[in-house]
Amino acid sequence: HPNWVLSLAYIIGTDHAVSGSADKTIKLWNIRTGECVRTFKGHSGWIRAVADLGCIGGVSGAVAGSNNNNINTTKETDRLIISGSEDLTLRLWNMHTGECIRTFIGHSSHIWTVTHLDGYRVLSGSSDGYIKLWDIRLSDHILTFRAHDTSVTVLSVATPNLFLSGSGDKSIRLWNVSQKACIRTYKGHLGCVSSVSIVPPQKLVISGSSDATIKIWNFATGACLHTYTGHDMWVETVRYLGNLRFISGSRDRTIKVWKISPKYILENNDNHDDENNR
């Protein structure tokens, strides 16, 4: 890329990854050789988000502004990726051919985050404060959540019916898709929440923020269990690694690996038991 790389996604089960850039392109990489396999062009703005959707067949293509919705139908072996851009659109791509299958229009401001919910369903979050749920077989969104007062910066899926959102309003919210509602709010950060990761199976939530801290939350109650300090600047990303360890990256140019105390898992289990006995 000749400009900043703003987003990355690993293509699960392969030797490939995709990157989105301020150069308005997406690139497919062979992570063993470092070779750029393919470049995807079509967006007219910075690409803030990319996600792997897996192999999905039966998706008919649609060209923006056209009445022809029966082109480029995907096969079961076609690997699909989706991207979100500052041009206010999401685009669905065939990873193998580089073709843009469908363009999704609905947000009124920059798209910051996109993630695969399940099957044909995709979530996107934007600077307009809204989260939209899309069926990639359709051109329009199927559900809209008035999510936050400011930008929706990150989305993380817990189950096909539950997902988390983080925002510039300093909060994290848990959403129930079938109820079409926010069912829990996690408050405590003093800055923008830029990254969220879940400790499975829905035990803890890890979050990173512009306040230079990382917090561990009880998934079930929303209580903050611990605050990790150690970074000097904005924590841009956190990711759970397994075995009670997680990794963080910061604008202070460091990457840190952290250990979660087992007592937080035990406390969380106790809270679950208390709730179940009420």
N, C-alpha and C positions, 0 to 999 in steps of 0.2 A: 504494500500500500504506500502511496506517496504522501499520505496524511495520517492523522491519528487513527488508531484502532480503538473503537468504542465499545465493541461487543464481541463475545466469543461463545461458541457452542460446540461441544464434542458430539460427534455423530456416534451414538451408542452402538457398541459392538463392531466398530470398524476401526480403521487406521486413519480416519479423517476428522477434520474439524472445519467449521466455517467462521469467518470473521466479518464484522461489519465496520465500516470506516467513515470518517469525515470526507473521504474522497467520493462518497455516494455509491460505492460498489460493495458487493459481497464477494469474498473469495473462498474457494474450497481448497483445503490444504491436505496433503499427505503428511501426517505428523511423524512418520518414520524417516522420510527423506527430506522434508522441508519444502517439497515442490508444490507450487501453486498449480492445481489441477484444472481449475475453471474459475472464470470471473462472471459474476451475475450483474447485469446492468439494467437499470430501469427507474430507480429512485432518483428524485431531484433534490434530496436533502440528506443531511447526515443520517447514518443508520445507527440508531442507538440500541437496537435489540435484534437478536437472531435466536431461533430455537429450532431444534430437531423434532419433527413430528413422527418419525418412523416411516414404515412402508404402508401407504394407504391407497387403495384403489377406489375407482368409482367417482372421482372428483372431476367434474366437467369444467373446462376452462371458460373464462369470461374476460373479454377485453373491455377495459373501461371505456364507456361511451358507445358501446356496440350492443345491438340486440341479439348478437350471436352468442349463445351460452352453451354451445355444444362442440367446443374445440378442445383439443389437448386433454381428452379424458384419461385419467391416470389408471395404471394397471396395479395389481396387487404387489408387484415387485418394484414399483416406483417409490423412491425415497423422497419425502417432501420436507422442505424447510420453510419457515416463515420469518419475515423480517418486519420491523417497525421503524419508521423514519420521521425525521423532522418535517418531511413533506406532507405530514398528516395521514399517511396511508400505511396499510400493511400490504405486503405482497407474498403470495404463495408461489414457491418455486419447485420445479422438478430438479432434484440434485444431480441426476444423471445426464440431463440434457441442457440444463441452464435456462430452460424456458420459464417465463413468468406465466403461471397458470391462471391466476386470479388476483385482482386488486380489490382491497377492502377500504371503503371510505366511510367515515362516521365520526371520528374525533375532530375537535375544533382547534386542537393545538398539538404540539410535538408529542410523538409517541416515545415513551421512555422504556417501556418494558413489555415483553410478550412471553407467554408460556403456554405449554400444552396442558390442557386440563385432562382430557381423555378422548379416545376415539377421534371423532371429527371436530371436537370442541377446543377452542383456543381462547385465551384471555389476553386482553391488552390494557395497559394503563398509560395515562397521558397527563400532560401539563394542564389539561382542562379540568382535572380533578375527578374524572370519570374512569370507571373500569367497564369495559365492554366484553361481553361473551359472544363469540362468533361460532357458527357452524360453517366450516370451510367449503361445504357444498353449496352455500348460499352467498350472495354478494352483500347482504345486509346483516347487521348484528341481531341477535335474538334476545338479548337481555342487556340492560344498562344499570349499573350501580352508581348512584351519586355518592362517591366514596370518601373523598377528602376535600378539605378547604383549599389545598394547594396541590402541586404535582404528585401524581402517583409514580413513585420512583422504582418500586420493586414489587414483584408478585412471586409467591411461592405456594405450590400446591401441596396440601396435606392429604386429601382424599379426593375422589371424583366429585364430592359434594362440599368440600371445605377447602378454602384457600386463604392465604394471608396477603395483606398489602401493606407496604411501607410508604411513607410520604414525607414531603417537606414540612408538613404540619407537626412533625416530631412524634407521630403516633404510628402504631401498628394495629391493624384491624383484622379480625377473623370473620370471614363471610361464609354464609350457608347458601348454596346455590338454589336448593329447592325452596327455601324460605324467602329467597331474594332479599336477604337482610344481613346486616352486621350483627353478630351475636356476641362479640367480645372486643374490647379495646385494651391495648397494652400501652401504658403511658409511663414515661420516666426519662426518656432521652431529652437532651437540651438542644438538639440540632436535628437536621434532616436525617431520616432513616434511609440509608442507601443500599442496605443489603439485609436479607433475611434468609435463614437456613433452619430447617426442621430436623430435630433429632428423632428418628423413627422409633417405635410407631406412635407418633404424636405425643412424645413425652415432654420435650423442651423446645423452645424457640430461641435461636441465637440471632442477634441483630447487631449491625455495625452502623455507626452514625458519624455525622460531621462534627459531633462534640468530642471526637477522638476516643470514645469508649465503645466497648462491646458489652452487651447485656445478655444474660440468660434469664428466660422467662418460663414460668409454669404454663404449659400449653392450655391446661384445663381451666385455670383460674385467672390467668393474666397477671399474676403476681411476679414482680422482678425478684429473682432469687440471688443474683450476684452481678456486680459490675466489674469488668476487667479493664484495668488501665495499663498502659505500656506504650501505646502509640502516641506520637506527639502531634499528629495532624489527623485530618478526616480519614475515617476507616471506610474505604470504598467497597470492600467485599469481604464476606465471611462464607465459609463452606464447611459443613460437617463432614469429617473424614471417616467416621466409624471408630469403634473402640474408645468412645468418650474423648475423642480428640477433634479439634477443628482448626482451621487455618484462616488467617486474616491478612489482608493487604491494605496498605495505607498510602496516603499522599506523602508521608514521611520517608517514602522509598524503601520501606522494610516489609518483609513478610514474616509473620510469626505463627508458630504452632502452639496451641494451648491445650491443656488437659482439663476436662470437666470433672469436678469432684463427684464420686458416686453418691454422695449424700443428697445431691439435688435430684437424682433419679429416685432415690428412696422417698424423699419428701414428696415428690410428685405422685408416686404410687400411693402414699398415705392419703393424699388429698383426693385421689380417685376413689379410694376405698370409702372415705368419709362421704363423698358425694353419692356413691352408690347405696350407702346405708341410710340416706335421708328419706 
